[in-house]
Structures are given as structure tokens and as C-alpha cells.
Amino acid sequence: MGVLTTGMARLHGEIVASQHAREMIMKDLARGTKDLRKAVTGMLGVFHNTHARMARTSKADCARFIKGVETTVHGLKTTVAGLRKEFSTDLAGARRAWQGKAGAVKAARRNGRARKTRRG
């Protein structure tokens, strides 16, 4: 064999080896892509489940909070209504007391038993 034939044979061997290496790289890339796709799909499933659990927990927490606020507001309304009623009754009693005293003073003046006092 000559130098040209030996060079061509060597070149052919390198080309075949490169093609084989390329095929192996492509298979590895395909396998790696498949593995990554599977891993990402699994992670997304975990994220979805975790998010759903967090949403349920958050919803329950919010519902408990709102129920507590409603209970507190109802208690405040009841307390304030009672205080307003008590205050109203107290004012009415004070009004009657002052009207009674004023009526007694007017009656005494009519009967001549009381004199007006000067303020000064």
C-alpha cells in the first residue's frame, strides 16, 4: 500500500469513529433530555401538591380568622348596645329627676314658699 492509500484508510477510520462518537453523543443527549423531562415533571407535581396544600391551609386559617373577627364584632355590638341602653336609661332618669326638682321649685314659687336666688 502506498502513502495515499494508508492516509485514506486512516481518514476513513477516523470518519467512522467520529460518526460512531456522534451517534453515542446524540443517544446520551436524548437520554439526558428524557431524564430531565421526567425530573422536571416530578418536581412540577410536587410543586402543585405543595401549593394546593398551602392554599387549603391558608383558606382554613383565613376562615378561622374571619370567624374570630365576626365573633369579636358581635360581642362589641352587644356590649355597646347594652352600654347605650344603660346610658339612655340613666339620662332619662336624670331628666326625670331634674324635671321633678324643677316642678317642685315651680310649685313652691307658686305657693310662695321659695324665692329666686341670684347668681353672681
N, CA, C and O atoms as CSV, one atom per row, in Angstrom:
chain,resi,resn,atom,element,x,y,z
A,1,MET,N,N,0.836,-1.156,0.000
A,1,MET,CA,C,0.000,0.000,0.000
A,1,MET,C,C,0.880,1.218,0.000
A,1,MET,O,O,2.001,1.266,0.507
A,2,GLY,N,N,0.258,2.202,-0.622
A,2,GLY,CA,C,1.009,3.429,-0.723
A,2,GLY,C,C,0.613,4.404,0.375
A,2,GLY,O,O,-0.265,4.143,1.198
A,3,VAL,N,N,1.284,5.505,0.349
A,3,VAL,CA,C,1.054,6.534,1.349
A,3,VAL,C,C,-0.363,7.081,1.204
A,3,VAL,O,O,-1.023,7.334,2.211
A,4,LEU,N,N,-0.846,7.271,-0.021
A,4,LEU,CA,C,-2.193,7.798,-0.230
A,4,LEU,C,C,-3.243,6.828,0.287
A,4,LEU,O,O,-4.221,7.230,0.917
A,5,THR,N,N,-3.029,5.545,0.013
A,5,THR,CA,C,-3.985,4.526,0.446
A,5,THR,C,C,-3.993,4.435,1.967
A,5,THR,O,O,-5.059,4.312,2.569
A,6,THR,N,N,-2.856,4.491,2.578
A,6,THR,CA,C,-2.770,4.427,4.031
A,6,THR,C,C,-3.451,5.653,4.643
A,6,THR,O,O,-4.185,5.532,5.624
A,7,GLY,N,N,-3.212,6.816,4.073
A,7,GLY,CA,C,-3.844,8.050,4.570
A,7,GLY,C,C,-5.355,8.001,4.413
A,7,GLY,O,O,-6.095,8.426,5.301
A,8,MET,N,N,-5.818,7.470,3.256
A,8,MET,CA,C,-7.266,7.376,3.015
A,8,MET,C,C,-7.898,6.373,3.985
A,8,MET,O,O,-8.999,6.599,4.487
A,9,ALA,N,N,-7.196,5.264,4.247
A,9,ALA,CA,C,-7.717,4.261,5.182
A,9,ALA,C,C,-7.803,4.842,6.590
A,9,ALA,O,O,-8.793,4.645,7.295
A,10,ARG,N,N,-6.762,5.557,6.987
A,10,ARG,CA,C,-6.766,6.199,8.306
A,10,ARG,C,C,-7.885,7.220,8.391
A,10,ARG,O,O,-8.598,7.249,9.394
A,11,LEU,N,N,-8.071,8.059,7.381
A,11,LEU,CA,C,-9.120,9.074,7.335
A,11,LEU,C,C,-10.495,8.419,7.408
A,11,LEU,O,O,-11.384,8.899,8.110
A,12,HIS,N,N,-10.665,7.294,6.660
A,12,HIS,CA,C,-11.930,6.575,6.698
A,12,HIS,C,C,-12.216,6.067,8.113
A,12,HIS,O,O,-13.347,6.168,8.590
A,13,GLY,N,N,-11.214,5.530,8.774
A,13,GLY,CA,C,-11.360,5.042,10.148
A,13,GLY,C,C,-11.743,6.166,11.103
A,13,GLY,O,O,-12.583,5.986,11.984
A,14,GLU,N,N,-11.121,7.327,10.918
A,14,GLU,CA,C,-11.451,8.473,11.777
A,14,GLU,C,C,-12.886,8.943,11.528
A,14,GLU,O,O,-13.595,9.286,12.474
A,15,ILE,N,N,-13.315,8.962,10.273
A,15,ILE,CA,C,-14.682,9.370,9.939
A,15,ILE,C,C,-15.681,8.415,10.572
A,15,ILE,O,O,-16.663,8.850,11.173
A,16,VAL,N,N,-15.435,7.114,10.441
A,16,VAL,CA,C,-16.332,6.110,11.029
A,16,VAL,C,C,-16.360,6.272,12.547
A,16,VAL,O,O,-17.428,6.220,13.157
A,17,ALA,N,N,-15.193,6.467,13.157
A,17,ALA,CA,C,-15.119,6.640,14.607
A,17,ALA,C,C,-15.866,7.908,15.030
A,17,ALA,O,O,-16.556,7.907,16.049
A,18,SER,N,N,-15.732,8.983,14.258
A,18,SER,CA,C,-16.433,10.237,14.568
A,18,SER,C,C,-17.938,10.052,14.457
A,18,SER,O,O,-18.698,10.564,15.278
A,19,GLN,N,N,-18.371,9.301,13.413
A,19,GLN,CA,C,-19.803,9.048,13.270
A,19,GLN,C,C,-20.327,8.235,14.452
A,19,GLN,O,O,-21.403,8.508,14.985
A,20,HIS,N,N,-19.548,7.235,14.848
A,20,HIS,CA,C,-19.953,6.416,15.989
A,20,HIS,C,C,-20.015,7.275,17.268
A,20,HIS,O,O,-20.956,7.157,18.053
A,21,ALA,N,N,-19.014,8.129,17.465
A,21,ALA,CA,C,-18.985,9.010,18.633
A,21,ALA,C,C,-20.188,9.969,18.597
A,21,ALA,O,O,-20.812,10.232,19.625
A,22,ARG,N,N,-20.500,10.483,17.408
A,22,ARG,CA,C,-21.646,11.379,17.243
A,22,ARG,C,C,-22.933,10.659,17.610
A,22,ARG,O,O,-23.778,11.229,18.300
A,23,GLU,N,N,-23.102,9.416,17.163
A,23,GLU,CA,C,-24.286,8.635,17.491
A,23,GLU,C,C,-24.395,8.436,19.003
A,23,GLU,O,O,-25.488,8.532,19.560
A,24,MET,N,N,-23.289,8.165,19.659
A,24,MET,CA,C,-23.292,7.966,21.107
A,24,MET,C,C,-23.664,9.263,21.834
A,24,MET,O,O,-24.439,9.254,22.790
A,25,ILE,N,N,-23.096,10.376,21.362
A,25,ILE,CA,C,-23.417,11.681,21.968
A,25,ILE,C,C,-24.902,11.993,21.798
A,25,ILE,O,O,-25.546,12.449,22.743
A,26,MET,N,N,-25.448,11.757,20.624
A,26,MET,CA,C,-26.869,12.019,20.368
A,26,MET,C,C,-27.749,11.136,21.258
A,26,MET,O,O,-28.762,11.601,21.781
A,27,LYS,N,N,-27.368,9.862,21.432
A,27,LYS,CA,C,-28.124,8.972,22.314
A,27,LYS,C,C,-28.049,9.458,23.758
A,27,LYS,O,O,-29.047,9.441,24.479
A,28,ASP,N,N,-26.848,9.895,24.179
A,28,ASP,CA,C,-26.693,10.414,25.538
A,28,ASP,C,C,-27.529,11.675,25.740
A,28,ASP,O,O,-28.165,11.852,26.779
A,29,LEU,N,N,-27.522,12.550,24.732
A,29,LEU,CA,C,-28.342,13.769,24.821
A,29,LEU,C,C,-29.826,13.426,24.903
A,29,LEU,O,O,-30.555,14.010,25.706
A,30,ALA,N,N,-30.272,12.489,24.085
A,30,ALA,CA,C,-31.675,12.086,24.111
A,30,ALA,C,C,-32.033,11.486,25.470
A,30,ALA,O,O,-33.084,11.795,26.031
A,31,ARG,N,N,-31.156,10.626,26.000
A,31,ARG,CA,C,-31.389,10.005,27.298
A,31,ARG,C,C,-31.385,11.078,28.402
A,31,ARG,O,O,-32.236,11.062,29.291
A,32,GLY,N,N,-30.437,11.989,28.337
A,32,GLY,CA,C,-30.373,13.080,29.326
A,32,GLY,C,C,-31.600,13.970,29.265
A,32,GLY,O,O,-32.128,14.382,30.298
A,33,THR,N,N,-32.054,14.267,28.050
A,33,THR,CA,C,-33.257,15.085,27.883
A,33,THR,C,C,-34.470,14.378,28.473
A,33,THR,O,O,-35.297,14.992,29.148
A,34,LYS,N,N,-34.564,13.080,28.210
A,34,LYS,CA,C,-35.677,12.297,28.743
A,34,LYS,C,C,-35.640,12.280,30.265
A,34,LYS,O,O,-36.672,12.438,30.916
A,35,ASP,N,N,-34.446,12.088,30.835
A,35,ASP,CA,C,-34.306,12.077,32.293
A,35,ASP,C,C,-34.662,13.443,32.893
A,35,ASP,O,O,-35.351,13.520,33.909
A,36,LEU,N,N,-34.187,14.514,32.256
A,36,LEU,CA,C,-34.513,15.862,32.746
A,36,LEU,C,C,-36.008,16.129,32.665
A,36,LEU,O,O,-36.594,16.690,33.591
A,37,ARG,N,N,-36.622,15.729,31.561
A,37,ARG,CA,C,-38.064,15.933,31.396
A,37,ARG,C,C,-38.828,15.215,32.507
A,37,ARG,O,O,-39.781,15.755,33.070
A,38,LYS,N,N,-38.394,13.982,32.816
A,38,LYS,CA,C,-39.037,13.198,33.871
A,38,LYS,C,C,-38.844,13.880,35.236
A,38,LYS,O,O,-39.776,13.957,36.036
A,39,ALA,N,N,-37.632,14.368,35.486
A,39,ALA,CA,C,-37.344,15.028,36.758
A,39,ALA,C,C,-38.159,16.310,36.906
A,39,ALA,O,O,-38.711,16.578,37.973
A,40,VAL,N,N,-38.234,17.102,35.833
A,40,VAL,CA,C,-38.988,18.360,35.880
A,40,VAL,C,C,-40.477,18.074,36.077
A,40,VAL,O,O,-41.149,18.767,36.842
A,41,THR,N,N,-40.984,17.063,35.394
A,41,THR,CA,C,-42.392,16.698,35.562
A,41,THR,C,C,-42.666,16.297,37.015
A,41,THR,O,O,-43.683,16.687,37.588
A,42,GLY,N,N,-41.772,15.533,37.597
A,42,GLY,CA,C,-41.915,15.152,39.010
A,42,GLY,C,C,-41.884,16.355,39.931
A,42,GLY,O,O,-42.691,16.454,40.855
A,43,MET,N,N,-40.947,17.278,39.684
A,43,MET,CA,C,-40.851,18.486,40.507
A,43,MET,C,C,-42.110,19.322,40.379
A,43,MET,O,O,-42.614,19.842,41.375
A,44,LEU,N,N,-42.624,19.458,39.163
A,44,LEU,CA,C,-43.851,20.234,38.972
A,44,LEU,C,C,-45.021,19.601,39.725
A,44,LEU,O,O,-45.860,20.307,40.285
A,45,GLY,N,N,-45.073,18.270,39.737
A,45,GLY,CA,C,-46.112,17.588,40.508
A,45,GLY,C,C,-45.999,17.883,41.990
A,45,GLY,O,O,-47.000,18.142,42.659
A,46,VAL,N,N,-44.772,17.844,42.505
A,46,VAL,CA,C,-44.550,18.154,43.918
A,46,VAL,C,C,-44.935,19.606,44.201
A,46,VAL,O,O,-45.590,19.891,45.204
A,47,PHE,N,N,-44.526,20.526,43.316
A,47,PHE,CA,C,-44.881,21.936,43.494
A,47,PHE,C,C,-46.395,22.110,43.513
A,47,PHE,O,O,-46.930,22.842,44.345
A,48,HIS,N,N,-47.083,21.436,42.594
A,48,HIS,CA,C,-48.541,21.546,42.515
A,48,HIS,C,C,-49.186,21.053,43.811
A,48,HIS,O,O,-50.058,21.719,44.367
A,49,ASN,N,N,-48.755,19.891,44.284
A,49,ASN,CA,C,-49.331,19.337,45.517
A,49,ASN,C,C,-49.048,20.238,46.716
A,49,ASN,O,O,-49.923,20.471,47.550
A,50,THR,N,N,-47.825,20.736,46.791
A,50,THR,CA,C,-47.452,21.616,47.904
A,50,THR,C,C,-48.272,22.899,47.866
A,50,THR,O,O,-48.761,23.363,48.896
A,51,HIS,N,N,-48.418,23.466,46.678
A,51,HIS,CA,C,-49.197,24.698,46.541
A,51,HIS,C,C,-50.657,24.456,46.911
A,51,HIS,O,O,-51.264,25.290,47.582
A,52,ALA,N,N,-51.226,23.345,46.491
A,52,ALA,CA,C,-52.617,23.031,46.822
A,52,ALA,C,C,-52.787,22.878,48.334
A,52,ALA,O,O,-53.770,23.349,48.906
A,53,ARG,N,N,-51.822,22.217,48.976
A,53,ARG,CA,C,-51.886,22.050,50.433
A,53,ARG,C,C,-51.777,23.407,51.129
A,53,ARG,O,O,-52.512,23.680,52.078
A,54,MET,N,N,-50.864,24.252,50.660
A,54,MET,CA,C,-50.722,25.579,51.249
A,54,MET,C,C,-52.003,26.398,51.063
A,54,MET,O,O,-52.410,27.123,51.971
A,55,ALA,N,N,-52.639,26.286,49.897
A,55,ALA,CA,C,-53.882,27.021,49.638
A,55,ALA,C,C,-54.983,26.560,50.585
A,55,ALA,O,O,-55.724,27.383,51.123
A,56,ARG,N,N,-55.094,25.250,50.789
A,56,ARG,CA,C,-56.114,24.731,51.715
A,56,ARG,C,C,-55.848,25.239,53.140
A,56,ARG,O,O,-56.766,25.677,53.833
A,57,THR,N,N,-54.605,25.175,53.554
A,57,THR,CA,C,-54.245,25.640,54.895
A,57,THR,C,C,-54.525,27.128,55.047
A,57,THR,O,O,-55.088,27.562,56.052
A,58,SER,N,N,-54.135,27.901,54.054
A,58,SER,CA,C,-54.359,29.346,54.093
A,58,SER,C,C,-55.852,29.665,54.132
A,58,SER,O,O,-56.283,30.551,54.870
A,59,LYS,N,N,-56.628,28.952,53.345
A,59,LYS,CA,C,-58.074,29.178,53.317
A,59,LYS,C,C,-58.684,28.874,54.684
A,59,LYS,O,O,-59.527,29.626,55.173
A,60,ALA,N,N,-58.258,27.780,55.292
A,60,ALA,CA,C,-58.771,27.416,56.624
A,60,ALA,C,C,-58.355,28.456,57.661
A,60,ALA,O,O,-59.158,28.837,58.513
A,61,ASP,N,N,-57.107,28.918,57.593
A,61,ASP,CA,C,-56.635,29.952,58.527
A,61,ASP,C,C,-57.438,31.232,58.375
A,61,ASP,O,O,-57.831,31.846,59.367
A,62,CYS,N,N,-57.683,31.637,57.129
A,62,CYS,CA,C,-58.464,32.850,56.881
A,62,CYS,C,C,-59.889,32.699,57.400
A,62,CYS,O,O,-60.443,33.632,57.981
A,63,ALA,N,N,-60.477,31.533,57.193
A,63,ALA,CA,C,-61.848,31.293,57.670
A,63,ALA,C,C,-61.904,31.378,59.197
A,63,ALA,O,O,-62.835,31.961,59.753
A,64,ARG,N,N,-60.903,30.795,59.879
A,64,ARG,CA,C,-60.863,30.883,61.337
A,64,ARG,C,C,-60.687,32.333,61.790
A,64,ARG,O,O,-61.325,32.769,62.748
A,65,PHE,N,N,-59.833,33.067,61.107
A,65,PHE,CA,C,-59.603,34.466,61.458
A,65,PHE,C,C,-60.884,35.273,61.297
A,65,PHE,O,O,-61.254,36.046,62.180
A,66,ILE,N,N,-61.561,35.088,60.163
A,66,ILE,CA,C,-62.801,35.831,59.898
A,66,ILE,C,C,-63.852,35.479,60.945
A,66,ILE,O,O,-64.567,36.357,61.428
A,67,LYS,N,N,-63.949,34.201,61.294
A,67,LYS,CA,C,-64.917,33.775,62.315
A,67,LYS,C,C,-64.602,34.458,63.639
A,67,LYS,O,O,-65.512,34.902,64.339
A,68,GLY,N,N,-63.326,34.544,63.986
A,68,GLY,CA,C,-62.929,35.228,65.219
A,68,GLY,C,C,-63.276,36.704,65.192
A,68,GLY,O,O,-63.745,37.258,66.186
A,69,VAL,N,N,-63.045,37.338,64.055
A,69,VAL,CA,C,-63.378,38.763,63.915
A,69,VAL,C,C,-64.889,38.950,64.039
A,69,VAL,O,O,-65.353,39.860,64.726
A,70,GLU,N,N,-65.651,38.086,63.373
A,70,GLU,CA,C,-67.118,38.192,63.448
A,70,GLU,C,C,-67.604,38.022,64.886
A,70,GLU,O,O,-68.488,38.750,65.338
A,71,THR,N,N,-67.025,37.064,65.599
A,71,THR,CA,C,-67.412,36.842,66.993
A,71,THR,C,C,-67.072,38.059,67.841
A,71,THR,O,O,-67.876,38.487,68.669
A,72,THR,N,N,-65.890,38.615,67.637
A,72,THR,CA,C,-65.471,39.800,68.388
A,72,THR,C,C,-66.376,40.986,68.093
A,72,THR,O,O,-66.798,41.698,69.004
A,73,VAL,N,N,-66.673,41.195,66.809
A,73,VAL,CA,C,-67.534,42.324,66.426
A,73,VAL,C,C,-68.930,42.139,67.020
A,73,VAL,O,O,-69.529,43.097,67.507
A,74,HIS,N,N,-69.448,40.910,66.980
A,74,HIS,CA,C,-70.768,40.663,67.561
A,74,HIS,C,C,-70.756,40.979,69.053
A,74,HIS,O,O,-71.681,41.604,69.573
A,75,GLY,N,N,-69.690,40.539,69.740
A,75,GLY,CA,C,-69.566,40.834,71.166
A,75,GLY,C,C,-69.492,42.334,71.430
A,75,GLY,O,O,-70.107,42.834,72.372
A,76,LEU,N,N,-68.739,43.050,70.598
A,76,LEU,CA,C,-68.644,44.502,70.757
A,76,LEU,C,C,-69.994,45.171,70.515
A,76,LEU,O,O,-70.383,46.085,71.243
A,77,LYS,N,N,-70.703,44.710,69.489
A,77,LYS,CA,C,-72.029,45.285,69.206
A,77,LYS,C,C,-72.968,45.072,70.384
A,77,LYS,O,O,-73.700,45.979,70.779
A,78,THR,N,N,-72.941,43.875,70.938
A,78,THR,CA,C,-73.797,43.571,72.081
A,78,THR,C,C,-73.422,44.439,73.277
A,78,THR,O,O,-74.294,44.993,73.947
A,79,THR,N,N,-72.131,44.553,73.540
A,79,THR,CA,C,-71.666,45.367,74.665
A,79,THR,C,C,-72.037,46.829,74.476
A,79,THR,O,O,-72.537,47.474,75.398
A,80,VAL,N,N,-71.792,47.350,73.281
A,80,VAL,CA,C,-72.098,48.761,73.009
A,80,VAL,C,C,-73.603,48.999,73.090
A,80,VAL,O,O,-74.038,50.025,73.614
A,81,ALA,N,N,-74.399,48.069,72.581
A,81,ALA,CA,C,-75.854,48.224,72.665
A,81,ALA,C,C,-76.288,48.269,74.124
A,81,ALA,O,O,-77.133,49.084,74.494
A,82,GLY,N,N,-75.716,47.398,74.955
A,82,GLY,CA,C,-76.044,47.411,76.380
A,82,GLY,C,C,-75.632,48.713,77.039
A,82,GLY,O,O,-76.384,49.277,77.834
A,83,LEU,N,N,-74.434,49.196,76.710
A,83,LEU,CA,C,-73.959,50.462,77.277
A,83,LEU,C,C,-74.831,51.631,76.824
A,83,LEU,O,O,-75.144,52.521,77.614
A,84,ARG,N,N,-75.218,51.624,75.556
A,84,ARG,CA,C,-76.092,52.700,75.057
A,84,ARG,C,C,-77.440,52.673,75.762
A,84,ARG,O,O,-77.982,53.720,76.116
A,85,LYS,N,N,-77.978,51.487,75.965
A,85,LYS,CA,C,-79.262,51.340,76.657
A,85,LYS,C,C,-79.131,51.840,78.088
A,85,LYS,O,O,-79.991,52.571,78.580
A,86,GLU,N,N,-78.048,51.441,78.753
A,86,GLU,CA,C,-77.810,51.871,80.130
A,86,GLU,C,C,-77.658,53.388,80.203
A,86,GLU,O,O,-78.213,54.029,81.096
A,87,PHE,N,N,-76.906,53.961,79.263
A,87,PHE,CA,C,-76.695,55.399,79.235
A,87,PHE,C,C,-78.014,56.126,78.981
A,87,PHE,O,O,-78.301,57.145,79.610
A,88,SER,N,N,-78.812,55.597,78.057
A,88,SER,CA,C,-80.110,56.202,77.736
A,88,SER,C,C,-81.028,56.169,78.957
A,88,SER,O,O,-81.702,57.152,79.267
A,89,THR,N,N,-81.043,55.038,79.637
A,89,THR,CA,C,-81.872,54.912,80.846
A,89,THR,C,C,-81.391,55.884,81.920
A,89,THR,O,O,-82.199,56.513,82.605
A,90,ASP,N,N,-80.070,56.003,82.063
A,90,ASP,CA,C,-79.506,56.918,83.049
A,90,ASP,C,C,-79.863,58.368,82.722
A,90,ASP,O,O,-80.209,59.138,83.618
A,91,LEU,N,N,-79.781,58.744,81.433
A,91,LEU,CA,C,-80.156,60.102,81.034
A,91,LEU,C,C,-81.638,60.368,81.286
A,91,LEU,O,O,-82.021,61.447,81.739
A,92,ALA,N,N,-82.462,59.368,80.988
A,92,ALA,CA,C,-83.898,59.536,81.217
A,92,ALA,C,C,-84.174,59.719,82.707
A,92,ALA,O,O,-84.998,60.546,83.095
A,93,GLY,N,N,-83.480,58.943,83.537
A,93,GLY,CA,C,-83.646,59.089,84.989
A,93,GLY,C,C,-83.186,60.463,85.457
A,93,GLY,O,O,-83.842,61.085,86.292
A,94,ALA,N,N,-82.072,60.936,84.930
A,94,ALA,CA,C,-81.580,62.268,85.301
A,94,ALA,C,C,-82.557,63.344,84.849
A,94,ALA,O,O,-82.809,64.309,85.570
A,95,ARG,N,N,-83.106,63.169,83.646
A,95,ARG,CA,C,-84.079,64.131,83.138
A,95,ARG,C,C,-85.311,64.176,84.051
A,95,ARG,O,O,-85.801,65.253,84.392
A,96,ARG,N,N,-85.803,63.002,84.440
A,96,ARG,CA,C,-86.970,62.956,85.332
A,96,ARG,C,C,-86.649,63.585,86.680
A,96,ARG,O,O,-87.477,64.288,87.259
A,97,ALA,N,N,-85.437,63.329,87.178
A,97,ALA,CA,C,-85.047,63.901,88.476
A,97,ALA,C,C,-85.001,65.419,88.400
A,97,ALA,O,O,-85.496,66.109,89.292
A,98,TRP,N,N,-84.401,65.937,87.325
A,98,TRP,CA,C,-84.322,67.392,87.197
A,98,TRP,C,C,-85.709,67.995,86.957
A,98,TRP,O,O,-86.030,69.066,87.471
A,99,GLN,N,N,-86.515,67.296,86.177
A,99,GLN,CA,C,-87.869,67.811,85.947
A,99,GLN,C,C,-88.670,67.783,87.243
A,99,GLN,O,O,-89.462,68.688,87.506
A,100,GLY,N,N,-88.470,66.770,88.030
A,100,GLY,CA,C,-89.167,66.693,89.324
A,100,GLY,C,C,-88.741,67.816,90.238
A,100,GLY,O,O,-89.582,68.434,90.890
A,101,LYS,N,N,-87.452,68.094,90.299
A,101,LYS,CA,C,-86.959,69.187,91.142
A,101,LYS,C,C,-87.443,70.530,90.606
A,101,LYS,O,O,-87.839,71.411,91.368
A,102,ALA,N,N,-87.404,70.669,89.286
A,102,ALA,CA,C,-87.861,71.927,88.692
A,102,ALA,C,C,-89.349,72.109,88.948
A,102,ALA,O,O,-89.808,73.215,89.236
A,103,GLY,N,N,-90.101,71.014,88.840
A,103,GLY,CA,C,-91.535,71.090,89.112
A,103,GLY,C,C,-91.795,71.450,90.564
A,103,GLY,O,O,-92.704,72.225,90.861
A,104,ALA,N,N,-91.000,70.890,91.469
A,104,ALA,CA,C,-91.166,71.186,92.892
A,104,ALA,C,C,-90.818,72.637,93.168
A,104,ALA,O,O,-91.494,73.292,93.962
A,105,VAL,N,N,-89.771,73.154,92.526
A,105,VAL,CA,C,-89.383,74.558,92.718
A,105,VAL,C,C,-90.482,75.469,92.179
A,105,VAL,O,O,-90.837,76.458,92.819
A,106,LYS,N,N,-91.022,75.138,91.003
A,106,LYS,CA,C,-92.103,75.951,90.430
A,106,LYS,C,C,-93.330,75.928,91.344
A,106,LYS,O,O,-93.961,76.962,91.565
A,107,ALA,N,N,-93.661,74.772,91.865
A,107,ALA,CA,C,-94.825,74.662,92.759
A,107,ALA,C,C,-94.590,75.470,94.030
A,107,ALA,O,O,-95.502,76.137,94.519
A,108,ALA,N,N,-93.385,75.416,94.559
A,108,ALA,CA,C,-93.060,76.167,95.770
A,108,ALA,C,C,-93.141,77.658,95.492
A,108,ALA,O,O,-93.607,78.416,96.343
A,109,ARG,N,N,-92.702,78.090,94.329
A,109,ARG,CA,C,-92.768,79.507,93.966
A,109,ARG,C,C,-94.232,79.939,93.848
A,109,ARG,O,O,-94.619,81.024,94.282
A,110,ARG,N,N,-95.025,79.057,93.250
A,110,ARG,CA,C,-96.442,79.401,93.114
A,110,ARG,C,C,-97.091,79.525,94.491
A,110,ARG,O,O,-97.960,80.372,94.699
A,111,ASN,N,N,-96.685,78.713,95.391
A,111,ASN,CA,C,-97.265,78.734,96.730
A,111,ASN,C,C,-96.602,79.786,97.612
A,111,ASN,O,O,-97.043,80.019,98.738
A,112,GLY,N,N,-95.548,80.421,97.108
A,112,GLY,CA,C,-94.890,81.497,97.853
A,112,GLY,C,C,-93.889,81.002,98.870
A,112,GLY,O,O,-93.473,81.773,99.735
A,113,ARG,N,N,-93.490,79.763,98.802
A,113,ARG,CA,C,-92.546,79.244,99.793
A,113,ARG,C,C,-91.083,79.368,99.353
A,113,ARG,O,O,-90.183,79.242,100.184
A,114,ALA,N,N,-90.838,79.605,98.106
A,114,ALA,CA,C,-89.449,79.660,97.633
A,114,ALA,C,C,-89.208,80.961,96.915
A,114,ALA,O,O,-90.094,81.493,96.246
A,115,ARG,N,N,-87.996,81.474,97.060
A,115,ARG,CA,C,-87.622,82.689,96.367
A,115,ARG,C,C,-86.554,82.372,95.346
A,115,ARG,O,O,-85.783,81.423,95.486
A,116,LYS,N,N,-86.532,83.204,94.304
A,116,LYS,CA,C,-85.464,83.044,93.308
A,116,LYS,C,C,-84.179,83.499,93.943
A,116,LYS,O,O,-84.158,84.451,94.723
A,117,THR,N,N,-83.113,82.819,93.608
A,117,THR,CA,C,-81.815,83.219,94.127
A,117,THR,C,C,-81.040,83.855,92.984
A,117,THR,O,O,-81.192,83.505,91.813
A,118,ARG,N,N,-80.223,84.781,93.369
A,118,ARG,CA,C,-79.404,85.448,92.350
A,118,ARG,C,C,-78.092,84.715,92.224
A,118,ARG,O,O,-77.486,84.257,93.193
A,119,ARG,N,N,-77.697,84.632,90.993
A,119,ARG,CA,C,-76.383,84.023,90.740
A,119,ARG,C,C,-75.392,85.131,90.498
A,119,ARG,O,O,-75.721,86.144,89.880
A,120,GLY,N,N,-74.251,84.958,90.953
A,120,GLY,CA,C,-73.408,86.079,90.734
A,120,GLY,C,C,-72.034,85.830,90.839
A,120,GLY,O,O,-71.227,86.742,90.665
